[in-house]
Amino acid sequence: MTLKLLALLALALLLTCLALLNFSLGFLLGVTLVPPAAAVRPGGNRLPLALLLVLTTPGLSLFLAVLLERELLEAPAGLGEAWQRFLGALGQGLLQEHLHGAHLSPLLALGAYPCWLLLWNVLFWK
């Protein structure tokens, strides 16, 4: 439970700092990351919680957001087109970081993935 507390504190710190920089991004990440983080616990039935953690990976969340955006525009994309748009979104983040010094994407990755990995450790703790 101490590891879960550490993961939740790190996630809360990440979302608080992110909300100061970009509130909408902090809100969307909070909506996708907090429910699985609160549901994860050591022991018990691990398969549904592991599936929930996989579905809320930041990368998969971005891919699903690309699919949802195309669906809301009433121009459904196939998996190939959605994959290309996903890679384009990642490329735009890297380009903005390199050209404009917008360090939000790398810092977000450095904060979100360790929290997500800590939650995996909590889930599969023996």
Secondary structure, DSSP 8 states (H G I E B T S, - for coil): -HHHHHHHHHHHHHHHHHHHH-HHHHHHHHHHHHHHHHH--SSS--HHHHHHHHHT-HHHHHHHHHHHHHHHTT----HHHHHHHHHHHHHHHHHHHHHH--THHHHHHHHHHHHHHHHHHHHT--
